[in-house]
């Protein structure tokens, strides 16, 4: 709002950088622009104040989809006045020369015009969509339709941006859709859980099979080890038996040869005794006997013992 100072018979207006001021006197334009400051007479001045900054217009309206479902559309339109001359010619932006207040409500008129035009384009798009596609793709499609078709050049405005915040069904329908989606999500979660469990079971089975295969392989190696150990023990026993047999044979051969040598010696000795006279043999036998008898400290000879010996010697 312009700042107007009151003086007797005169007024002083001081504008702002975001406000476009038009001063008309007797049908002729005297001042026009932003950030103006000038004197004027209230009785002959016609003043208009047009904001030229970016302004946002939030909207909330109802629409109906192709399958006759009510939805609520929430969006925001950003606009700016780029042609103040056209705007003042189409909409009453005049202000009181004493207070600087708008005589009418031009912003409400702009809001009504933009809202009705925006609704027209949004309703046209939503009427071609069922509820589910409208929930899924309606935001982008409504934004594209409004951005492409919405124009306000006829009232000196430029549409800067269109933002569709949400498209929602009524509370009961939204709850039903949420339930459906929730069930679907739960089914997907259950499916993922089952698949994860199946993968876990498959992995456990693979691990068990691997462990079993390792045990089988280990058992086979143990069997081969036992067989090898048995073969080694058998070979060792055979070698030991062969060595024992060779040693026994050698020992038996030695004993046999020793016996043969002793027999040969005994035979030779007996053969030598054959040529010796009998008396000499007796004398040798007595000598041998005497050599093998224990030590005798004393001996007693009786006539009974001496007589046969003497008779034998006499013969």
Secondary structure, 3 states (H helix, E strand, C coil): CCEEEEECCEEEEECCCCEEEEEEECCEEEEEEECCEEEECCCCEEEEEEECCCEEEEEEEEEECCCCCEEEEEEEEEEEECCHHHHHHHCCCEECCCCCCECCCHHHHHHHHHHHHHHHHHHHHHCCCCHHHHHHHHHHHHHHHHHHHCCCHHHCEEEEEEEEEEEEECHHHHHHHHHHHHHHHHHHHHHHHHHHHHHHHHHHHHHHHHHHHHHHHHHHHHHHHHHHHHHHHHHHHHHHHHHHHHHHHHHHHHHHHHHHHHHHHHHHHHHHHHCCCHHHHHHHHHHHHHHHCCCCCCCCCCHHHHHHHHHHHHC
